């Protein structure tokens, strides 16, 4: 059975939860540590909160997208994407244009200044990644990426029914 929310109390494993051994907790702590480190660098040096940086990266990599497309691509919620887009638009780092197929939505694209900023920050982002994984063998990094993808897929399959 994949949906843990449907397990009866008699089917649940005995309680032996140790927070430091609980994988969702460890993933969250590690993610917060990495995101916090990088967020400080982007915020201090470029005035970019992480959601704005992620939006810039998506637009640099994928080209113009709707806010809904960015939500789907990043896993960020609609409000976070909307605030990030508004902040970037105010700084003229992205441009909004009408969506030709859907009059209710807009296309977002990097402005020339947004593309320039991405080109300036991307090497720094890659340097942080390199420093973070410096103590890992390339095969371990590849394995970690595969395992994270599998965990994300399992979480997606479980939907909202999992405990976390």
PyMOL commands that set and color helices and strands:
alter all, ss='L'
color gray80, all
select helices_A, chain A and resi 4-6+19-21+23-46+50-62+67-74+78-90+112-133+138-161
alter helices_A, ss='H'
color red, helices_A
select strands_A, chain A and resi 65-66+94-98+106-110
alter strands_A, ss='S'
color yellow, strands_A
deselect
rebuild
show_as cartoon
